[in-house]
Every structure is written in structure tokens, then in C-alpha cells.
Amino acid sequence: MARSIRLLTVLKQQLKRQGITYKKLASELGLTESAIKQMFAADNMSLKRMDAICEILKLDISDLVAISEDQENRIELLSAEQEAILIGDQRLLLVAYCVVNHWTFEEIIARYELTEPECIEQLVKLDKMNFIELLPGNRIKALIAPNFAWQPNGPIEHFFRNEVQGAFFDDSFDELGCIRLVKNGDISIAARKQLVDRLKVIGQAFDDTNREERKLSPNDRKGTTMVLAIRHWQFQAFVALERKSD
């Protein structure tokens, strides 16, 4: 697919994500809705027009390029075996984390106690897993898709439950920019589905923010985890007090 067509595809995705219809876009640009539809249908748009739409989206064309590259030939899921390899090697897991967050080789060895040969050794392993492409000059090209996820009930999820989850929630969450929000109530399945859709939007906002923050140096960023969860659940002590049906 030509790069220009890929950029138009990303442009349409971003319009949909921000809830901007062709009608609204036409109004912003002083064009007719039919002209906008024809412009996208023909997969032909001038750089000036694309720049104008990016301004409405509060994006740069460079942002479209970055998103397009993220979506091109990227893996969405590792195998359970590959996840097990990561869990079994703490240094490899660390370097993989850095790669997911688009750290450079120089940034990794500057922050962590890894020598250049040690870091290269881990990057070579990730390259063999098709997690990255290790380029000349120790440049790193991540090969994971924007919607990359861990195996459901796979080694990484089990590791999180057993080793991370307790430590994560064992905190007051009173630091600036932190929150632990727990809500409980009786709602319908339909309402729960609506909330799930909203939570997915929040998850996408986190991914968008993470992508934007790559422009900052690692010294200006802190490792941040956000957990979104909702399910049918009742406190077992309350369940024990329920009347038993005859």
C-alpha cells in the first residue's frame, strides 16, 4: 500500500476516533459534505488539505506517519512460549518493557545497569522473537502493533496476578496524578456493556497519550500503569447472608 493511502487511512481512523463526521469536517473546511466524501473515496488529497484536517484533529502530519508505521506489519500477540521466555529472564523482560515504550539503545543503558554487550544480547533475543528489528548502530525498530496485548491467561497475565497485582494495589494512591476508584452497585448487563465501551475509550486515550509522550526524554517520563476493570462481583460475606431459596 502506498504511503499516501496509508496516511489517508489513518486520517479516517482519527476522524472516527474523535467523532468528527464528514458533515462536520466539511463545515470546518468550508466545503460540501459530498466534496469531502469524494476526496476520501478517491484516495487523493493534497498535502495542504491534509495539513488543514490535521489542524482540526490537533495532530501533525508527522503524527499520522508515526501511527501509520505503528500499524504496518506489526505483531498483536506473542505466543505463550515467547511470553514464558520473557518471564524467565528478568533482563530480557526489562529490555522488552523499554522497547514497548520506544526507548533507544542509549537511553536503556543510561538508565539501567546493563553494559552495551549485555543490552545487545537481549535485543538480539527480541529480534529473533520478531519483537523488534535490530538495525545498524544499535537502532531499535519495535514490531508490535498499537493494539498489542498479552495472551489471555498467559504467562504474563499469571506473572501480573502473582507478582505484580498485590504490590500495585498496596498503595494509598495519594500521589499527584494517581487514583484508585472503586464503585459498587446493582446495574443491568446492558448498562455494564455501555460502561465497558467507555472504558475502552479511556484505554485508547492512554495509548494515544503514551504515543504522544514518546517525544519527551525518559527523564521526563515515569513508568505508569492503569488498570481498568469491571465485572459481576459480590462480597462473599454478603453472599453468605443471602436468604437461601426453598
N, C-alpha and C positions, 0 to 999 in steps of 0.2 A: 504494500500500500504506500503511495506517495506520501511524503511528509506533510504536504499541504492538506491532503484529505484527512490524515490522522489528526491534524490540528483542528480542522472543522468538526470532526467527530467529538473531540474533547470540548470544543466550544459549545456544541449542542448539549453535551453532558452537563457542563457547568451552568448553562441557562436553565436546564430542567432542575438541577440541584438547588438553584436559588429561586426557583418558582417564577422565572421570567418567561412569559408566553411570547409567541411570535407577535401577537397583537400589542403587547406592552412594549416589546423591543421596537416595533415599527413606530410606535408613538414617541419613544425616546430618540429615535434616529430621524424622525420626520419623514418616514416612508410609509407606504401602504403595507398591510399585512401580506398581501399576495406577492409583493416585491420581495419581502423577507423570505417567504416560503420558496420562491423561485431561486433566490440566491443560494439557499442551503441545499435545495434539491439538485442544483446544477453542480454542486461541489466546486464552486468557483467564486472566490472572494478576494478583493484587493487587500493589500496589506493595510492600507489606510482605513478601510471599513472594519477589518478585523481588530485594529487598534482601538477604534471607536467603541466596538462591542466590549472589548476587554476593559475599557474605562468604566463602562456601565457595570461590569461584573467586579470591578475593583481588583483586576488582575493585570499582570504584564504578559506580553506575548511570550516572554521567557518562562513564565509560569505554565503556559499551555505546553511549551516544549518539554518542560520537566515532567508534567503529568503524562504527556504522550509517551515519553521514554520509560516512565514507570510502568505503563500498561503494555509495552511491547515485549512479547516473548518472555514473560515472567512466570515464575512458578507460584502457585497459590497454596500449595501444601507440600510439606515434606512427608516422606514415608515414616512409619512408626520406627523402622530400623534406623533411619537417619536421625530422628529425634532422640533415640536411645544413645546414639553416638555422642550427641551434644551433651546430654545429661551426664554421660560417663567421663567427660573431660572438662573440668572447670575452666581451664584457659580457653578451650575451644568455644565453650558457651559464652564466655566473656567477649571474645572477639566477634562471635556471631551477633551478640547484642549490639556491639558497636556498629557492625555492618548494617544491621536493620535500621539504625539511626543515622546512617550515612556519614560515619566518621572517616577521616582519611587515615592512611597508614601513620603519618607523622603525629596526628592527634592521639591515636591509640597508644603509641609508645611513649608519648609525652605524659599521658595521664596515668598509665599503669606500668607496673614493674615487669615489663616484657622487653627483652633485648630485641634488636632488629631480626636476628635469625629465628628467635622464638616466635615472634609475631608472623614472620613469613611462613614458618612451618604451619601455623594454624590457618593462615589464609590459603595455603596450598590445599589443606584438607577441605576447606569450604569450597574451593574451586572444583575439586574432584566430586563434591556433592552437588555441583551445579547451583550452589547457593550464591556464588559470586563468579565474576571473571577477573582473575588477577592479571592486570595489564603491565606493560613495561614501566619501570620506575616505581614499582610497588603501588601503582594506582589501582583502586578498587571500584569495580562496577557491580553494584548489587543486582541480582537477577530475580528478586522477589516482587510479586505483584502488589499493588496498593491494597488489595483485599486479602493479602497473605494471612493465613490463620494456622493455628496448631491443630494437630489431629484431635478430633473429639474423643475424650477419654484416652488419649495417647500418653506417651511418656512425659511430655512437657506439662500436660494438664495434671497428671499424677504428681509430678515434682512440685507444681504450684500448690496443690492441695496439702501435700505432706510437709514441704519445706518452707513455703513462702506465705501461704494464706494466713496462718496464725500470726506470724510476725508482722504481716502487713496490717491486720486489723487491731493488733495490740498497740494502739496509739491513741492519744487524745484528739488528734486531728484538729488541734487548735492553732497550728502554724498558718500564717497568711497564705491564702490560695489553697487551703485544704478543707475538706468537708466530709463528714460521714452522715449520710441522710438515710434514716430508716423510717419507712412508713408502713402502717398496717391497717387493713380494713377489709370489709366484705364487698367485693365487686364482681361483676359478671365476667365471663370469658371474653365476650365481645369488647368490654372496656379494657381488659388486660391486653388484648391484641392491639388495641389502639395505643396503649402505653408502650408496648414493645416497638411499634413503628416509630414512636417519638424517641425512644432510647437509641434506636438505630441511627437516627438523625444526629443525636448527640455524639454517638461513636464516630460518625463520619466527620463531624466538626473537629473531634480530637485529631483524626488523621490529617485533616486539612491544616490544622494548626501546627502539627508536627512537621508537615512538609514545608510550611512557611518558615518555621523556626530553624530549618537547616541553614538558613543564611547567616545565622549567628555562630559565633565560635563556641566550642564545647564549654569554655569557661563561663559563658553566659547562659548555659542551659543546665538543668538538673534532671536526673533520672526521675520520671514521673509515671505513676501507674494509676489508671482509672478503671474501676470495676463497676460495670452496670449489670444489675441482676434483678430479676423479678420472677416469681413462681408461686404456685399454690403452696402455702405452708402455714401450719398452725403450731403453736407452742404445745409440746406434748403434755405438759402439766395441765393445760386447759382441755386437751382432748380426753385425758383420763377422767375429767369431771363431767363429761357429757353424759346425758341420760342414755342408757342402753335401750335399743329398740326391743320390743317384746317378740 
